[in-house]
Amino acid sequence: MSGYRPRKSTATARKRNAVSASRGLRTAIPTAILAGTFAALASVFAKLTLDVRTINFLQYACNSFIAPTTPYCTTLFIAKEGETSPVVVAVRTICFALIFICNAVMWTLFTKALNRSKSSATVTVINSAANFCLTAVLGYALFSEPLTLQWWFGACLIVLGSVLVSSSEASKQKAD
């Protein structure tokens, strides 16, 4: 008979499913971490859009990279009393747009990670942990925000709660 294929044994099918599941989890974890990274970047751009230290950050970046020996950078960001420099308005507008772009990329990656993983809770835990840690590091590095022990304790409790939910969901799946 043409087109006839004998059935594969159930052991072979189970092995193939186990290999594809582990492969899916291996690709889901980096995707979830990347989604958390873009969520953290969105919060950085939100802060740059609204924070008064944006001008200082821009002056430092301009003096460090563009024109360190000329007074060009200081005159570029100074406007008349009560006004905002057009350069600052442009940078804040770009940062505002980047909030939406980072959130769109984050949700796309998060959805891909959910599709690749058997457990949505695992992806959520990894995404949240990456988001918390990167937000803390970027806030400390870029904005000199303090990282108190209370903040780390709260972040650990949130991640721990997510891990507990994830483990209970995994045990329910194994029982079924």
C-alpha positions in Angstrom: 0.0 0.0 0.0 1.3 3.4 -0.8 1.1 5.9 1.9 0.9 3.3 4.7 3.0 4.0 7.7 3.1 1.7 10.7 2.2 3.3 14.0 5.0 4.3 16.3 5.0 2.7 19.7 3.6 4.8 22.6 7.1 4.7 24.2 8.6 6.4 21.1 5.8 9.0 21.1 6.3 9.7 24.8 10.0 10.1 24.3 9.5 12.5 21.4 7.0 14.5 23.4 9.4 14.7 26.4 12.3 15.9 24.1 10.1 18.5 22.5 8.8 19.7 25.9 12.3 20.1 27.3 13.3 21.9 24.1 10.3 24.2 24.5 11.2 25.0 28.1 14.8 25.7 27.0 13.6 28.3 24.5 10.9 29.6 26.8 13.3 30.6 29.6 15.5 33.0 27.6 12.4 34.4 26.0 10.9 35.1 29.4 14.1 36.7 30.6 14.2 38.9 27.5 10.6 39.9 28.1 11.4 40.9 31.7 14.4 42.9 30.3 12.1 44.9 28.0 9.6 45.5 30.9 12.5 47.0 32.9 13.6 49.1 29.9 10.0 50.4 29.6 10.1 51.6 33.2 13.5 53.3 32.6 12.1 55.2 29.6 9.0 56.2 31.7 11.3 57.6 34.3 13.3 59.5 31.6 10.1 60.9 30.2 8.9 62.4 33.5 11.9 62.8 35.8 13.5 66.2 36.3 16.9 64.6 36.3 16.6 63.9 32.6 18.3 67.2 31.8 21.3 66.4 34.0 21.5 62.9 32.4 21.5 64.4 28.9 24.1 67.0 29.9 26.3 64.3 31.3 25.9 62.1 28.2 26.6 65.0 25.9 29.7 66.1 27.8 31.0 62.5 28.0 30.4 61.4 24.4 29.7 64.3 22.0 31.6 67.4 23.0 33.6 67.0 26.2 35.8 70.0 25.7 33.3 72.6 24.5 30.5 74.5 26.3 28.1 73.4 23.4 26.4 70.8 25.6 25.5 73.2 28.4 24.0 75.8 26.0 22.1 73.1 24.1 19.9 72.1 27.2 19.5 75.6 28.7 16.3 77.4 27.8 14.8 80.7 28.9 13.3 80.9 32.4 10.2 78.8 32.7 10.7 77.1 29.3 12.0 73.7 28.3 14.7 73.3 25.7 13.5 71.8 22.3 16.2 69.1 22.6 14.8 68.0 26.0 11.3 68.0 24.6 12.5 65.8 21.7 14.3 63.4 23.9 11.3 63.1 26.2 9.0 62.5 23.3 11.4 59.7 22.0 11.4 58.2 25.5 7.6 58.3 25.6 7.4 56.4 22.3 10.0 53.9 23.5 7.8 53.1 26.5 5.1 51.7 24.1 7.7 50.0 21.9 9.3 48.2 24.8 5.9 47.2 26.2 4.9 45.9 22.8 8.1 43.9 22.5 7.8 42.6 26.1 4.2 41.4 25.5 5.2 39.7 22.2 8.1 37.9 23.9 6.0 37.0 26.9 3.4 35.5 24.7 6.0 33.5 22.8 7.4 32.2 26.0 4.0 31.2 27.2 3.4 29.3 24.0 6.7 27.5 24.3 6.3 26.4 27.9 3.9 23.9 29.4 3.6 26.0 32.6 2.4 29.6 32.4 3.4 30.1 36.0 7.1 29.2 35.3 7.2 31.8 32.6 5.6 34.4 34.8 8.0 33.7 37.7 11.0 34.1 35.4 9.7 37.2 33.7 8.9 38.8 37.1 12.3 38.0 38.6 14.1 39.3 35.6 12.0 42.5 35.6 12.6 43.1 39.4 16.3 42.5 39.3 16.9 44.6 36.1 14.7 47.4 37.3 16.7 47.5 40.5 20.1 47.5 38.8 19.1 50.1 36.2 17.5 52.3 38.8 20.6 52.2 40.9 23.0 52.6 37.9 21.2 55.3 36.0 19.2 57.2 38.7 21.2 56.5 41.9 18.1 55.0 43.5 18.7 53.2 46.8 18.3 49.5 47.0 17.3 49.0 50.6 17.1 45.6 52.3 13.3 46.1 52.6 13.0 46.4 48.7 15.0 43.2 48.2 13.0 41.4 50.9 9.7 42.4 49.2 10.9 41.4 45.7 12.0 38.1 47.1 8.6 37.5 48.7 6.9 38.2 45.5 9.1 35.9 43.5 8.8 33.2 46.2 5.1 33.4 46.1 5.1 33.0 42.3 7.5 30.0 42.7 5.1 28.4 45.2 2.1 28.9 42.8 4.2 27.5 39.9 5.2 24.4 41.9 1.7 23.7 43.0 0.5 24.0 39.4 3.3 21.6 38.2 2.4 19.1 40.9 -1.3 19.2 39.7 -0.2 18.7 36.1 1.9 15.6 37.1 -1.1 14.2 39.0 -3.3 14.4 36.0 
